[in-house]
Amino acid sequence: MPTFPAPTTPLALLAVLLFVARAEAQPEPVAPPWDLTALDPAPRWTALERPKLEGVKALTFEGLPFRGKPTRVFAWLGLPAVAPGEKVPAMVLVHGGGGTAFEEWVRLWVGRGYAAIAMDTCGQIPVGHYGRWFRDDQGGPPGWGGFAEVDQPREDQWTYHAVADVILAHSLIRSLPEVDPERTGVTGISWGGYLTCIVAGIDRRFKLAVPVYGCGYYRETVFENNLNQLEPPAATRWLETWDPSVYLPHAAMPILWVNGSNDFAYPLGAMQRSYRLPTGSRTLCIRLRMPHAHGGAGENPEEIRVFVDSHLKNGIALAQITGSGRDDRRAWATYTSPVSMTKAELNVTRDLGRWQDRLWEALPADCADGRITADLPEGTRVYYFNLFDDRGCVVSTEHETLEPAP
């Protein structure tokens, strides 16, 4: 069993507990990648003169050293109007591949009554255009994944810096006098969802997490191709250090998982293995053929707002699936809900093979008195239910595979 210095902060204590638990389960434990003691305090930050937008400010904060040199991280920070002595909840917003810190995303949450911060995780500033943003000459490593850099020191790899950037942004926004530090959440899109999964397992100051598209088990995602380009020992090292499945078992907060049935990057198999790992409550929202994008597609599903409000503002919760099963060809699920349901659908596919290529059908299901039922059509390979409430929100059951894929 390795020894650790005496913890001096809540995050440092968490680091000890997390990696002691891993040490007990693994014969050759590794040291924690992050010094959480250094990430607990708010980083030094500087407000920028430009760009200047009403209600939202641009800033940079100090990141971790990259190749022995200091770094800075660009972020947008927004606060709603706050009465004297009032404190508001806060959201940390993590962009995905091709993206950067998005001012519009911050403004979306400020309009909902939240403080919000969106940081760039690739050493960029939001000047340029999608996928081609300007780099800060004092930025950290570029994204995404850092597969080609896996043989470099961990402290110089992208995931190490990107996760640290998210935690530092959280420390920063929690330190503001207008923010209630006990009511904070994190959401991220695609690679941002990947980072959200890791952060949920190591920063338990968050009260909730919402990964959109992103998950673990990268051997089962589109990024398997990136791993296959590495020598086997290097691929194994990447998975053991940076795959979210390493950290998700330590996530204890409520998590809302948002994805599409045919997502090109994060298919349902890897998603299911991932959402079964955390110890906290889970809610699924798996829409048929949900597009994969920033903007309205990944940032603004109504389920995210309702889920966050229910945990951070005492809002009305989403429906909760309480059970599911099958009696021969008759599938069923049970649920509770504080609001009325408008319909339920049985989503089925008769296809095998790649999740991305399967054809799904939405069929009517009976929904009454807290129970959903439907007959499975002949040839069904995989199915799940979607339950729609009167706010337009969807809650999904886990998918069930009737016959194993080849």
Summary of the structure (lengths in Angstrom):
residues: 406
radius of gyration: 21.3
end to end distance: 41.0
largest distance: 65.7
contacts: 1416
relative contact order: 0.10
helix: 28%
strand: 31%
